[in-house]
Amino acid sequence: MYFLYIIQNREKNWHYIGITVDIANRVAEHNAGEVRSSKARCPLTLVYYETFPDKANARKRELFLKKTAKARMVLLKKLKTLSSSNG
């Protein structure tokens, strides 16, 4: 099983979209500064994930969100609304 995930640093209003097979380990790698693109933006929190049966479908969804600003913004706005209503 593959995961598409979104991690975020709310203070810096920054998010990262990626895929992995081990979501807990991957988020830990980001927070340990082992991922160059997120190293300067720690601490990061997992805010969203989707599951996929294979890498091809997970990668397809990742590229769609990265290349389609409107789809990404709709999803991030939905996440923001959910997080503000929870607390």
Order of alpha helices (4+ residues) and beta strands (2+ residues): beta-beta-alpha-beta-alpha-alpha
